[in-house]
């Protein structure tokens, strides 16, 4: 089988530059490992900055130029379009090169050295699967559960807004929402059929992108990944592949202030209005 081509998009908005540098450094290592393994050929990377400040955009560009100089990775820099939202920014390049696969990547994610090699090799062998979710760990090495079941409103309330004693009371319910029962039973095996993937890392086949159109730009922030997951599952299969490992330094909306809570609620109304309300 010929090596596959890959396009990667990273969207930033006033990023933590130290985290972004780590993200790009680990990305460069994973690209090199994928090429050495013979599963990748051409690689395009798009760094898309939604910040209004040109100095921030230039700092992002400088990190990209410093990290990918002489790597034979074609890097595109997009900025100056203001803050158009997470999904809409990825959409600027989602259809750009016709690459076999596209990786949607958060700027606070660090790839394991073999993440791309394992992910692309696995998808190459499973053409029925159109999108892949990774195994994730936090900054302390603790397991994160980014793949989810279709969210009930009560689950979202528990995760984002409920006091700790209430979350402890409904721990089993939250574990089920995070697919812990399914993943524990699978162990180190893949699981096909993931209802909701995380936009922190989505490795998607070109055909699946073309059939779904990518992110819905009407979601400014939050739920754009869940919405796309639902639409992906209508036209292809999705899978959790634990040999693809990432580190993720993320946070939830409830801890980011009133504006983020408002964005979260607005996107939730759009998501449930489109795909169906589930209260419990």
CORDAZI-V482351 format. One record per pair of residues at least 12 apart in sequence whose ideal C-beta (glycine too) atoms are under 10 Angstrom apart, sorted by the first residue. I is the first residue (numbers start at 1). GAP is how many residues later the second one is. D is the distance in whole Angstrom. If there is no record, write none. Layout:
I&GAP&D  I&GAP&D
This chain:
1&37&9  1&38&9  1&120&9  1&123&6  1&124&9  2&36&10  2&37&10  2&39&8  2&98&9  2&122&10  3&31&9  3&32&8  3&34&9  3&35&6  3&36&6  3&37&5  3&38&4  3&39&9  3&97&9  3&117&9  3&121&9  4&30&9  4&35&6  4&36&6  4&37&7  4&38&9  4&39&10  4&95&8  4&96&4  4&97&6  4&116&5  4&117&9  4&119&8  4&120&6  4&201&10  4&202&10  5&35&7  5&36&6  5&37&5  5&38&7  5&39&8  5&92&7  5&93&8  5&94&4  5&95&5  5&96&7  5&97&10  5&115&10  5&201&9  6&25&8  6&28&8  6&29&10  6&33&9  6&34&6  6&35&8  6&36&8  6&37&5  6&38&7  6&39&9  6&67&10  6&91&9  6&93&6  6&94&7  6&95&5  6&96&7  6&97&6  6&110&7  6&113&10  6&114&7  6&197&9  7&35&9  7&36&8  7&37&4  7&38&8  7&39&7  7&67&9  7&69&10  7&86&7  7&87&8  7&88&9  7&89&7  7&90&5  7&91&9  7&92&4  7&93&9  7&94&7  7&95&5  7&96&7  7&97&10  7&197&10  7&199&9  7&202&10  8&19&7  8&22&10  8&23&8  8&35&7  8&36&7  8&37&5  8&38&7  8&39&9  8&65&9  8&67&10  8&85&9  8&91&9  8&93&9  8&94&7  8&95&4  8&96&8  8&97&6  8&108&9  8&195&10  9&35&9  9&36&8  9&37&5  9&38&8  9&39&6  9&67&9  9&69&9  9&80&8  9&81&5  9&82&9  9&83&8  9&84&5  9&85&7  9&87&9  9&93&7  9&94&7  9&95&6  9&96&7  10&13&7  10&14&8  10&17&8  10&35&7  10&36&7  10&37&6  10&38&7  10&39&9  10&50&9  10&54&9  10&79&10  10&80&9  10&93&9  10&94&9  10&95&5  10&96&8  10&97&5  10&99&9  11&35&9  11&36&8  11&37&5  11&38&8  11&39&6  11&67&9  11&73&10  11&74&9  11&75&6  11&76&9  11&77&9  11&78&4  11&79&6  11&81&9  11&82&10  11&93&8  11&94&9  11&95&8  11&96&7  11&188&9  12&35&7  12&36&7  12&37&5  12&38&7  12&39&7  12&44&8  12&45&8  12&47&10  12&48&5  12&51&10  12&67&9  12&77&9  12&94&9  12&95&5  12&96&10  13&35&10  13&36&7  13&37&4  13&38&6  13&39&9  13&43&9  13&70&6  13&72&10  13&73&8  13&76&9  13&94&9  13&208&9  14&35&9  14&36&9  14&37&5  14&38&9  14&39&7  14&42&6  14&46&10  14&69&9  15&34&8  15&35&10  15&36&8  15&41&8  15&44&9  15&45&7  15&48&9  15&91&10  15&92&5  15&93&8  16&91&8  16&92&7  16&233&8  17&39&9  17&42&6  17&43&8  17&45&9  17&46&7  17&90&9  18&45&10  19&87&10  19&88&7  19&89&5  19&90&9  19&91&9  19&120&10  19&230&6  20&27&9  20&39&9  20&40&7  20&43&6  20&44&9  20&47&10  20&86&10  20&87&5  20&88&8  21&38&10  21&41&10  21&42&5  21&43&10  21&45&8  21&46&7  21&86&10  22&85&9  22&86&9  22&87&9  22&88&6  22&225&9  22&227&9  23&40&9  23&44&10  23&82&7  23&83&8  23&84&5  23&85&7  23&86&6  23&87&6  23&88&8  23&223&10  23&224&9  23&226&9  24&21&9  24&23&8  24&36&9  24&39&6  24&40&7  24&42&9  24&43&4  24&44&7  24&51&10  24&81&10  24&83&8  24&86&10  25&38&9  25&41&10  25&42&6  25&85&8  25&86&10  26&41&10  26&83&8  26&84&4  26&85&5  26&86&8  26&87&8  26&89&9  26&220&9  26&221&8  27&16&10  27&18&8  27&40&8  27&41&9  27&46&9  27&76&9  27&78&7  27&82&9  27&83&8  27&84&6  27&88&9  27&89&8  28&15&10  28&17&9  28&39&5  28&40&6  28&43&6  28&45&8  28&83&10  29&81&10  29&82&8  29&83&9  29&84&5  29&85&10  29&86&10  29&87&10  30&73&10  30&80&9  30&81&4  30&82&7  30&83&6  30&84&7  30&85&5  30&86&4  30&87&7  30&88&10  30&89&9  30&214&10  30&216&10  31&12&5  31&14&8  31&37&9  31&40&7  31&41&9  31&42&6  31&80&9  31&85&6  31&86&9  32&39&7  32&40&10  32&41&9  32&81&9  32&84&9  32&85&10  33&78&9  33&79&9  33&80&5  33&81&6  33&82&8  33&83&7  33&84&5  33&85&9  34&77&10  34&79&9  34&80&8  34&81&9  34&82&4  34&83&4  34&84&9  34&85&9  34&86&6  34&87&9  35&36&10  35&37&8  35&38&10  35&81&9  35&82&9  36&81&8  37&77&8  37&79&9  37&80&4  37&81&9  37&83&9  37&84&7  38&79&9  38&83&9  39&77&8  39&78&5  39&79&9  39&80&9  39&81&5  39&82&5  39&83&10  39&84&9  39&85&7  40&59&10  40&60&9  40&61&9  40&76&7  40&77&8  40&80&6  40&81&9  41&31&10  41&58&10  41&59&9  42&30&9  42&31&9  42&32&7  42&55&8  42&57&7  42&58&9  43&25&9  43&28&8  43&29&8  43&30&5  43&31&7  43&32&9  43&54&10  43&56&8  43&60&10  43&73&9  44&29&7  44&30&5  44&31&8  44&32&7  44&49&8  44&52&7  44&53&5  44&54&10  44&55&6  44&58&9  45&19&7  45&22&10  45&23&7  45&26&9  45&28&5  45&29&7  45&30&5  45&31&7  45&32&10  45&48&9  45&58&9  45&60&9  46&18&10  46&28&9  46&29&8  46&30&5  46&31&8  46&32&6  46&43&9  46&44&9  46&46&7  46&47&4  46&48&9  46&50&7  46&51&9  46&56&10  47&13&6  47&14&7  47&16&8  47&17&5  47&18&10  47&21&9  47&28&7  47&29&7  47&30&5  47&31&7  47&32&8  47&46&10  47&60&9  48&12&9  48&28&8  48&29&8  48&30&5  48&31&7  48&33&8  48&36&9  48&38&10  48&40&10  48&41&5  48&42&7  48&43&10  48&44&6  48&45&7  49&12&8  49&15&10  49&28&8  49&29&7  49&30&4  49&31&8  49&32&9  49&34&10  49&40&9  49&58&10  50&28&9  50&29&8  50&31&7  50&32&7  50&33&4  50&34&6  50&35&8  50&36&8  50&38&9  50&39&5  51&28&7  51&29&10  51&31&9  51&32&7  52&27&10  52&28&9  52&29&10  52&30&6  52&31&7  53&26&10  54&25&7  54&26&7  56&23&8  57&20&8  57&21&9  57&22&4  57&23&7  58&19&9  58&21&8  60&17&8  60&19&7  60&47&9  61&14&9  61&16&5  61&17&10  61&18&8  62&15&10  63&44&10  64&12&9  64&13&7  65&12&8  74&23&8  76&16&9  76&17&7  76&20&8  76&21&9  78&14&6  78&15&7  83&137&8  83&138&9  84&133&8  84&136&8  85&130&9  85&132&6  85&133&9  85&134&7  85&135&4  85&136&6  85&139&8  85&178&10  85&182&10  86&18&9  86&20&9  86&113&7  86&129&8  86&131&10  86&133&8  86&134&8  86&135&5  86&136&8  86&138&6  86&139&9  87&17&9  87&112&8  87&127&7  87&128&3  87&129&6  87&130&6  87&131&9  87&132&6  87&133&8  87&134&8  87&135&10  87&136&9  87&137&4  87&138&8  87&140&8  87&141&8  88&126&9  88&127&7  88&128&9  88&129&4  88&130&9  88&131&8  88&132&8  88&136&9  89&126&9  89&128&9  90&12&9  90&14&6  90&15&9  90&109&8  90&112&9  90&124&7  90&125&6  90&127&9  90&134&9  90&138&10  91&118&10  91&122&8  91&123&5  91&124&5  91&125&9  91&126&6  91&133&10  92&122&10  92&125&10  93&121&10  94&110&9  94&112&10  94&115&6  94&116&10  94&119&9  94&120&4  94&121&7  95&111&9  95&114&7  95&115&8  95&118&9  95&119&7  97&109&9  98&108&7  98&112&9  99&107&7  99&110&10  100&20&8  100&23&9  100&24&9  100&105&7  100&106&6  100&107&9  101&15&9  101&18&8  101&19&6  101&22&7  101&23&9  101&30&10  101&31&9  101&102&6  101&103&7  101&104&6  101&105&7  101&107&10  101&108&9  102&29&10  102&100&8  102&101&8  102&102&5  102&103&8  102&104&7  102&106&9  102&107&6  102&112&9  103&12&9  103&13&7  103&16&8  103&17&9  103&29&9  103&98&7  103&99&7  103&100&5  103&101&8  104&27&10  104&93&9  104&94&10  104&95&6  104&96&8  104&97&7  104&98&4  104&99&8  104&100&7  104&105&10  104&110&9  104&111&8  104&120&10  104&121&8  104&124&9  105&94&9  105&95&8  105&96&6  105&97&8  105&98&9  105&141&9  106&92&9  106&93&7  106&94&4  106&95&7  106&96&10  106&140&9  106&142&7  106&143&9  106&144&7  107&93&10  107&142&10  108&31&9  108&92&8  108&139&9  108&140&7  108&141&4  108&142&6  108&143&9  109&25&9  109&27&8  109&89&10  109&91&5  109&92&6  109&137&5  109&138&7  109&139&5  109&140&8  109&141&8  110&27&9  110&29&9  110&135&10  110&136&7  110&137&4  110&138&8  110&139&8  111&23&9  111&90&8  111&133&9  111&134&8  111&135&6  111&136&8  112&22&9  112&23&9  112&25&9  112&131&9  112&132&8  112&133&4  112&134&7  112&135&8  113&132&9  114&129&8  114&130&8  114&131&8  115&19&7  115&20&9  115&86&8  115&88&9  115&126&10  115&128&8  115&129&5  115&130&6  115&131&6  116&87&8  116&128&8  117&126&9  117&127&9  118&14&10  118&16&9  118&123&7  118&124&9  118&125&4  118&126&5  118&127&8  119&13&6  119&14&10  119&15&7  119&82&9  119&84&5  119&122&6  119&124&8  119&125&4  119&126&10  119&127&10  120&12&9  120&83&8  120&124&9  121&120&10  121&122&9  121&123&10  122&68&7  122&81&9  122&117&8  122&119&5  122&121&7  122&122&7  123&80&7  123&81&9  123&82&6  123&116&8  123&118&8  123&121&10  124&81&10  126&64&8  126&66&8  126&79&10  126&111&8  126&113&7  126&115&9  127&78&8  127&80&9  127&109&10  127&110&10  128&64&8  128&77&10  128&108&7  128&109&5  128&111&9  129&61&9  129&63&7  129&64&10  129&65&10  129&76&8  129&79&9  129&107&7  129&108&5  129&109&7  129&110&5  129&112&9  130&73&10  130&74&7  130&75&5  130&76&9  130&77&7  130&78&3  130&79&8  130&81&8  130&82&9  130&102&6  130&103&9  130&105&7  130&106&3  130&107&6  130&108&7  130&109&9  131&63&8  131&66&6  131&71&6  131&72&7  131&73&5  131&74&7  131&77&6  131&78&9  131&81&9  131&97&8  131&98&8  131&101&5  131&102&9  131&105&7  131&106&8  131&107&5  131&108&8  132&58&9  132&62&9  132&65&8  132&69&9  132&70&8  132&71&4  132&72&8  132&73&9  132&106&7  132&107&6  132&108&8  132&109&5  132&112&6  133&13&7  133&14&5  133&15&10  133&46&10  133&58&9  133&61&5  133&63&9  133&64&5  133&65&7  133&67&10  133&68&7  133&69&7  133&70&8  133&96&9  133&105&7  133&106&7  133&107&5  133&108&7  133&109&10  133&111&8  133&113&10  134&12&8  134&13&9  134&63&9  134&64&9  134&66&9  134&67&5  134&68&9  134&69&8  134&106&8  134&107&7  134&108&8  134&109&9  134&110&4  134&111&6  134&112&5  134&114&9  135&12&9  135&48&9  135&53&9  135&105&8  135&106&8  135&107&4  135&108&8  135&109&7  135&110&5  135&111&7  136&62&8  136&64&7  136&65&7  136&106&10  136&108&10  136&109&8  136&110&5  136&111&7  136&112&5  136&114&9  137&108&7  137&109&8  137&110&5  137&111&7  138&109&7  138&110&6  138&111&7  138&112&8  139&108&7  139&109&8  139&110&5  139&111&10  140&107&10  141&106&8  143&35&10  143&37&9  143&40&9  144&34&9  144&54&9  144&56&9  144&102&9  144&103&9  144&104&6  144&106&8  145&29&9  145&30&8  145&32&9  145&33&4  145&34&6  145&35&6  145&38&7  145&53&9  145&95&10  146&32&8  146&33&10  146&48&10  146&50&9  146&51&7  146&52&4  146&53&9  146&54&6  146&55&8  146&79&9  146&94&9  146&100&9  146&102&7  146&104&9  147&31&8  147&32&5  147&33&10  147&35&9  147&36&8  147&44&8  147&47&5  147&48&8  147&49&7  147&50&6  147&51&7  147&82&9  147&91&9  147&92&10  147&93&5  148&28&10  148&29&6  148&30&6  148&31&6  148&46&8  148&47&7  148&48&4  148&49&8  148&50&8  148&77&10  148&78&8  148&81&9  149&27&7  149&28&5  149&29&8  149&30&6  149&32&10  149&33&9  149&45&9  149&46&5  149&47&7  149&129&10  150&27&9  150&45&5  150&46&6  150&76&8  150&79&9  150&80&8  150&83&10  150&125&8  150&126&8  150&128&6  151&26&7  151&44&9  151&45&7  151&72&9  151&75&7  151&117&9  151&120&8  151&121&9  151&127&7  152&21&9  152&25&7  152&120&10  152&125&9  152&126&5  152&127&6  152&128&6  153&115&8  153&119&7  153&124&7  153&125&7  153&126&5  153&127&8  154&16&8  154&19&8  154&23&9  154&124&9  154&125&6  154&126&5  155&15&9  155&18&7  155&19&7  155&21&9  155&22&4  155&23&9  155&123&9  155&124&10  155&125&9  156&21&9  156&67&10  156&96&10  156&97&9  156&98&10  156&108&8  156&109&10  156&112&7  157&13&10  157&97&10  158&12&5  158&13&9  158&15&7  158&16&6  158&19&8  159&15&7  159&18&8  159&19&9  159&93&7  159&94&10  159&95&8  160&92&5  160&93&6  160&94&4  160&95&8  160&101&8  160&104&7  161&91&9  161&92&9  161&93&5  161&100&8  161&103&10  162&12&10  162&92&9  173&107&10  177&19&9  179&12&8  179&15&7  179&16&8  179&17&9  179&61&8  182&12&9  182&58&8  183&57&7  183&59&8  186&54&8  186&56&8  187&55&8  188&54&6  188&55&8  189&51&9  189&52&9  189&53&8  189&54&10  190&49&6  190&50&6  190&51&5  190&52&7  190&53&8  190&54&10  191&47&9  191&48&7  191&49&4  191&50&8  191&51&9  192&45&6  192&46&7  192&47&5  192&48&8  192&49&10  193&40&8  193&44&7  193&45&7  193&46&8  193&47&9  194&35&7  194&38&9  194&39&8  194&43&9  194&44&4  194&45&6  194&46&5  194&47&10  195&31&9  195&34&7  195&35&8  195&38&7  195&43&8  196&27&10  196&29&7  196&30&5  196&31&9  196&32&10  196&33&5  196&34&8  196&37&9  196&42&9  197&28&6  197&29&8  197&31&8  197&32&5  197&35&8  197&36&9  197&41&6  197&42&10  197&43&9  198&27&6  198&28&9  198&31&9  198&48&10  198&50&8  198&52&9  199&16&8  199&20&10  199&22&10  199&23&9  199&24&9  199&25&6  199&26&3  199&27&9  199&28&10  199&29&8  199&30&9  200&25&8  200&46&7  200&48&5  200&49&10  200&50&6  201&24&10  201&43&8  201&44&10  201&45&5  201&47&8  202&13&10  202&23&7  202&26&8  202&27&8  202&30&9  202&36&9  203&36&10  203&38&9  203&41&7  204&24&9  204&28&7  204&32&9  204&34&9  205&27&10  205&31&7  207&28&9  207&29&8  208&20&10  208&23&9  208&24&6  208&25&10  208&27&7  208&28&5  208&29&9  208&30&9  209&19&10  209&23&9  210&25&10  211&20&9  211&21&9  211&23&9  211&24&5  211&25&7  212&15&10  212&16&7  212&17&10  212&18&10  212&19&5  212&20&6  212&21&10  212&22&8  212&23&6  212&24&8  213&15&9  213&18&8  214&14&7  214&17&9  215&12&8  215&13&6  215&16&10  216&12&7  216&15&8  216&54&8  216&55&9  216&58&8  218&49&9  218&52&6  218&56&9  219&44&9  219&47&9  219&48&5  219&51&6  219&52&8  220&43&6  220&46&8  220&47&7  220&50&10  221&32&8  221&38&10  221&39&8  221&42&5  221&43&8  221&45&9  221&46&7  222&30&10  222&31&6  222&38&8  222&39&10  222&41&6  222&42&5  222&43&9  222&44&8  222&45&4  222&46&7  222&48&10  222&49&9  223&40&10  223&41&8  223&43&9  223&44&4  223&45&6  223&46&9  223&47&7  223&48&4  223&49&9  223&51&10  223&52&10  224&43&7  224&46&10  224&47&9  226&41&9  226&42&9  226&45&6  226&49&8  227&40&8  227&43&8  227&44&6  227&47&7  227&48&7  229&46&10  230&41&8  230&44&8  230&45&5  230&46&9  231&43&10  231&44&9  252&12&9  253&12&9  253&14&9  253&15&10
